[in-house]
Amino acid sequence: MTTSASIVGRTVHGLTYAVLGWTVAYGGVRLAWTVGEAPEFGRLGLDLLGFTGWWSVALCAAAGALAVALDRVTTWRPVLAGLAWAVAGALVAAAAILLPELVGFLLFTVGPYFDPTAFASRLGCVAGAVLLGLATARYQRRTRGDCPDCCRTVRPGTRRSTPARWARWAAYAAVGGLVTRFAAQFAVGFDGVDQDASVYGLEIGLVLAGVLLPLALAHHWGEVWPGWVPLLAGRTIPRLVLLVPGFGLGAGIVAYFGMGMVQVMSGSDSEFSDAFLWVAMSAYLVMGLGLVVASTDYHLRTRGQCGTCDR
C-alpha cells in the first residue's frame, strides 16, 4: 500500500517534461510538414535520412511515450530501456548528415549543400535523442542494481583502475578501421579528391579521432596528461575531454556511415564503385563502434565512487 501511494504521488521528473516538450514542439513541426508543405531544404532536398514523413512523426511520438514510461516504471525492465535506446539511436541516425556539417564548421566551410532550415531540423532531432538518452540513463541509475543512486552491479571493492582487454581490442579495431579506409583510398587513387586546405584539415582530424583518441581511451596515459604536454604534464585529464568526442564522434560515425550503407544496399548512384564504398564505409563503421566501446570502458573505469554503495 505504501509503495502504491508513493508511485501515485511521485512528481514527474524534469527530464520527462523536457522530452514531452520536445515531442510537442519538434513533433508538431514534423506533423505540419507531413500534412502540409515541407521546405525545399536546398540542393540536397531533404533534412532527415530514412525517417521522413509519418515515420518522423511516429518517432517523435514514440520518444514521448517512452519518456513517460521510463518515469513511471519503478523496476528494471531491460526491454523498456532497450526500446528507449533504440529510438534515441534512430533519431541520431535520421540526423546523420549533421556529422559532416559540424566537421565543415570546424574547418570554416559549410559546403554547397548546406541549408539553414535543414541544419536546424537536424539539430532539433539530435536534441530529442540527447534528452531521451538522458532520461533512459536516469531510469537505469534508478532501477538497475541494488543501489538507489547508481546502476552499478559489481561488488564493492572491485573497481578497475586499468583498461579492460576488450576495450583495448576495440581501440585497436578503431585504428585498424582508419588504416583500412586510407588504404582503400590509396588503392583507387586520389584523382577525384579535392586537395585543398579543408581536406587536409579533415585528414588531420581523422588521424586524431581514429588514432590518438581511441588509444587514449584504452591506455592509462589517457587519464593523466603526458610529460611532453606543456603546463598540463602530470595533471588529471577531465573525463569529458575524451568522453564527449569519444561517444559523440563514435555515435555520429556509426549513424552517418550506417545510413550510407543502407543507401548503397538500396542501389543509390555514386561516382565510386560498390566495392570501394563497402570497404570504406565498413572501415568507418568499425572505427565508430571501436570509439563507442572504448569510451564505454573509459566511462566505467574513471567515474567517481558512489557515495551510497562505495562502488
Secondary structure, 3 states (H helix, E strand, C coil): CHHHHHHHHCCCCHHHHHHHHHHHHHHHHHHHHHHCCCCCCCCCCCCCCCCCCHHHHHHHHHHHHHHHHHHHCCCCCHHHHHHHHHHHHHHHHHCCCHHHHHHHHHCCCCCCCCCHHHHHHHHHHHHHHHHHHHHHHHHHHHHCCCCCCCCCCCCCCCCCCCCCHHHHHHHHHHHHHHHHHHHHHHHHCCCCCCCCHHHHHHHHHHHHHHHHHHHHHCCHHHCECCCCCCCCCCCECCHHHHHHHHHHHHHHHHHHHHHHHHHHHCCCCCCCCHHHHHHHHHHHHHHHHHHHHHHHHHHHHHCCCCCCCCC
